[in-house]
């Protein structure tokens, strides 16, 4: 019984030691992917802000020019 418990504990420790780096690698890959997605969202936001500024600024520019 004692031998089985020790061997089982060693196997469990070994599997746990192998799983830690795999989990860390998986987490790093997911974080990198989410950062890439987040950066990709910046372009549409900038375009919407420019369009909103043009929408609000057009009447003022037309008024100044006198068209």
C-alpha distances in whole Angstrom, upper triangle without the diagonal:
4,5,5,6,9,10,10,12,14,15,16,18,20,21,22,24,26,27,28,31,32,32,35,37,37,38,41,42,42,44,46,47,48,50,52,53,54,56,58,59,61,64,64,64,67,69,69,70,73,74,74,76,79,79,80,82,84,86,87,88,90,92,92,94,96,95
4,5,5,6,9,10,10,12,14,15,16,18,20,21,22,24,26,27,30,31,31,33,35,36,37,39,41,41,43,45,46,47,49,51,52,53,55,57,58,60,63,64,64,66,68,68,69,72,73,73,75,78,78,79,81,83,86,86,87,89,91,91,93,95,94
4,5,5,6,8,10,11,12,14,15,16,18,20,21,23,24,26,28,29,30,32,34,35,36,38,39,40,42,44,45,46,48,50,51,52,54,56,57,59,62,63,63,65,67,68,69,71,73,73,75,77,78,79,80,83,85,86,86,89,90,91,92,94,94
4,5,5,6,8,10,10,12,14,15,16,18,20,21,22,24,27,27,28,30,32,32,34,36,37,38,40,42,43,44,46,48,49,50,52,53,55,57,60,60,61,63,65,65,66,69,70,71,72,75,75,76,78,80,83,83,84,86,88,89,90,92,91
4,6,5,6,9,10,10,12,14,15,16,18,20,21,22,25,26,26,29,31,31,32,35,36,36,38,40,41,42,44,46,47,48,50,52,53,55,58,59,59,61,63,63,64,67,68,68,70,73,73,74,76,78,81,81,82,84,86,86,88,90,89
4,5,5,6,9,10,10,12,14,15,16,18,20,21,24,25,25,27,29,30,31,33,35,36,37,39,41,42,44,45,46,48,50,51,53,55,57,58,58,61,63,63,64,67,68,68,70,73,73,74,76,78,81,81,81,84,86,86,87,90,89
4,5,5,6,9,10,10,12,14,15,17,18,20,22,23,24,26,28,29,30,32,34,35,36,38,39,41,42,44,45,46,49,50,51,53,56,57,57,60,62,62,63,66,67,67,69,72,72,73,75,77,80,80,81,83,85,85,86,89,88
4,5,5,6,9,10,11,12,14,15,16,18,21,21,22,24,26,27,28,30,32,32,34,36,37,38,40,42,43,44,46,48,49,51,54,55,55,57,59,60,61,63,65,65,67,69,70,70,72,75,77,78,78,81,82,83,84,86,86
4,5,5,6,8,10,10,12,14,15,16,19,20,21,23,25,25,26,29,30,31,33,35,36,37,39,41,42,43,45,46,48,50,52,53,53,56,58,58,59,62,63,63,65,68,68,69,71,73,76,76,76,79,81,81,82,85,84
4,5,5,6,9,10,10,12,14,16,18,19,20,22,23,24,26,28,29,30,32,34,35,36,38,40,41,42,44,46,47,49,52,53,53,55,58,58,59,61,63,63,65,67,68,69,71,73,76,76,76,79,81,81,82,85,84
4,5,5,6,8,10,11,12,14,17,17,18,20,22,22,24,26,27,28,30,32,33,35,36,38,39,40,43,44,45,47,50,51,51,54,56,56,57,60,61,62,63,66,66,67,69,71,74,74,75,77,79,79,80,83,82
4,5,5,6,9,10,10,12,15,15,16,18,20,21,22,24,26,26,28,30,31,32,34,36,37,38,40,42,43,45,48,49,49,51,53,54,55,57,59,59,61,63,64,65,67,69,71,72,72,75,77,77,78,80,80
4,6,5,6,9,10,11,13,15,15,17,19,20,21,23,25,26,27,29,31,32,33,35,36,37,39,41,42,44,47,48,48,50,53,53,54,57,58,58,60,62,63,64,66,68,71,71,71,74,76,76,77,80,79
4,5,5,6,9,10,12,13,15,16,18,19,21,22,24,25,27,28,29,31,33,34,36,37,39,40,42,44,46,48,48,50,52,53,54,56,58,58,60,62,63,64,66,68,70,71,71,74,75,76,77,79,79
4,5,5,6,9,11,11,12,15,16,16,18,20,21,22,24,26,27,28,30,32,33,34,36,38,39,41,44,45,45,48,50,50,51,54,55,56,57,60,60,61,63,65,68,68,69,71,73,73,74,77,76
4,5,5,6,9,10,10,12,15,15,16,18,20,21,22,24,26,27,28,30,31,33,35,36,38,40,42,43,43,46,48,48,49,52,53,54,55,58,58,59,61,63,66,66,67,69,71,71,72,75,74
4,6,6,8,9,10,12,13,15,16,18,19,21,22,24,25,27,28,30,31,32,34,36,37,39,42,43,43,45,48,48,49,52,53,54,55,58,59,59,61,63,66,66,66,69,71,71,72,75,74
4,6,6,7,9,11,11,13,15,16,17,19,21,22,23,25,27,28,30,31,33,34,36,38,40,42,42,44,46,47,48,50,52,52,54,56,57,58,60,62,65,65,65,68,70,70,71,73,73
4,6,5,6,9,10,10,12,14,15,16,18,20,21,22,24,26,27,28,30,32,33,35,38,39,39,42,44,44,45,48,49,50,51,54,54,55,57,59,62,62,63,65,67,67,68,71,70
4,5,5,6,9,10,11,12,14,15,17,18,20,21,23,25,26,27,29,31,32,34,36,38,38,40,42,43,44,46,48,48,50,52,53,54,55,58,60,61,61,63,65,65,67,69,69
4,5,5,6,8,10,10,12,14,15,16,18,20,21,23,24,26,27,29,31,32,35,36,37,38,41,42,42,45,46,47,48,51,52,53,54,56,59,59,59,62,64,64,65,68,67
4,5,5,6,9,10,11,12,14,15,17,18,20,21,23,24,26,27,29,31,33,35,35,37,39,40,41,44,45,46,47,50,51,52,53,55,58,58,58,61,63,63,64,67,66
4,5,5,6,9,10,11,12,14,15,16,18,20,21,22,24,26,27,29,32,33,33,35,38,38,39,42,43,44,45,48,48,49,51,53,56,56,57,59,61,61,62,65,64
4,5,5,6,9,10,11,12,14,15,16,18,20,21,23,25,26,28,30,32,32,34,36,37,38,40,42,42,44,46,47,48,49,52,54,55,55,57,59,59,60,63,63
4,5,5,6,9,10,11,12,14,15,17,19,20,21,23,25,27,29,31,31,33,35,36,37,39,41,41,43,45,46,47,49,51,54,54,54,56,59,59,59,62,61
4,5,5,6,9,10,11,12,14,16,17,18,20,21,23,25,28,29,29,31,33,34,35,38,39,40,41,44,44,46,47,49,52,53,53,55,57,57,58,61,60
4,5,5,6,9,10,11,12,14,15,16,18,20,21,23,26,27,27,29,32,32,33,36,37,38,39,42,42,43,45,47,50,50,50,53,55,55,56,59,58
4,5,5,6,9,10,11,12,14,15,17,19,20,22,24,26,26,28,30,31,32,34,36,37,38,40,41,42,44,46,49,49,49,52,54,54,55,57,57
4,5,5,6,9,10,11,12,14,16,17,19,21,23,25,25,27,29,30,31,33,35,36,37,39,40,42,43,45,48,48,48,51,53,53,54,56,55
4,5,5,6,9,10,11,12,14,15,17,19,22,23,23,25,27,28,29,31,33,34,35,37,38,40,41,43,46,46,46,49,51,51,52,55,54
4,5,5,6,9,10,10,12,14,16,17,20,21,21,23,26,26,27,30,31,32,33,36,37,38,39,41,44,44,44,47,49,49,50,53,52
4,5,5,6,9,10,11,13,15,16,18,20,21,22,24,26,27,28,30,31,32,34,36,37,38,40,43,43,43,46,48,48,49,51,51
4,5,5,6,9,10,11,13,15,17,18,19,21,23,24,25,27,29,30,31,33,34,36,37,39,42,43,42,45,47,47,48,50,49
4,5,5,6,9,10,11,13,16,17,17,19,21,22,23,25,27,27,29,31,32,33,35,37,40,40,40,43,45,45,46,48,48
4,5,5,6,9,10,11,14,16,16,17,20,21,22,24,25,26,28,30,31,32,33,35,38,39,38,41,43,43,44,47,46
4,5,5,6,9,10,12,14,15,17,18,20,21,23,24,26,27,29,30,32,33,34,38,38,38,40,42,42,43,46,45
4,5,5,7,9,11,12,13,15,17,18,19,21,22,24,25,27,28,30,31,33,36,36,36,39,41,41,42,44,43
4,5,5,7,10,11,11,13,15,16,17,19,21,22,23,25,26,27,29,31,34,34,34,37,39,39,40,42,42
4,5,5,8,10,11,12,14,15,16,18,20,21,22,24,25,27,28,30,33,33,33,35,37,37,38,41,40
4,5,6,8,10,11,12,14,16,17,18,20,21,23,24,26,27,28,32,32,32,34,37,37,37,40,39
4,6,6,7,9,10,11,13,15,16,17,19,21,22,23,25,26,29,30,30,32,34,35,35,38,37
4,6,5,6,9,10,11,12,14,15,17,18,20,21,22,24,27,28,27,30,32,32,33,36,35
4,5,5,6,9,10,11,12,14,15,17,18,20,21,22,26,26,26,28,30,31,31,33,32
4,5,5,6,9,10,10,12,14,15,16,18,20,21,24,25,25,27,29,30,30,32,31
4,5,5,6,9,10,11,12,14,15,17,18,20,23,23,24,26,28,28,29,32,31
4,5,5,6,9,10,11,12,14,15,16,18,21,21,21,24,26,26,27,29,29
4,5,5,6,9,10,11,12,14,15,16,20,20,20,22,24,25,25,28,27
4,5,5,6,9,10,10,12,14,15,18,19,19,21,24,24,25,27,26
4,5,5,6,9,10,11,12,14,17,17,18,20,22,22,23,26,25
4,5,5,6,9,10,10,12,15,15,15,17,20,20,21,23,23
4,5,5,6,9,10,10,14,15,15,16,19,20,20,22,21
4,5,5,6,8,10,12,14,14,16,18,19,20,22,21
4,5,5,6,8,11,11,12,14,16,16,18,20,20
4,5,5,6,9,10,10,12,14,15,15,17,17
4,6,6,8,10,11,12,14,15,16,17,17
4,6,7,8,10,11,12,14,16,17,17
4,6,5,6,9,10,11,12,14,14
4,5,5,6,8,10,11,12,11
4,6,5,6,9,10,10,10
4,5,5,6,9,10,11
4,5,5,6,8,9
4,5,5,6,6
4,6,5,7
4,5,8
4,6
4
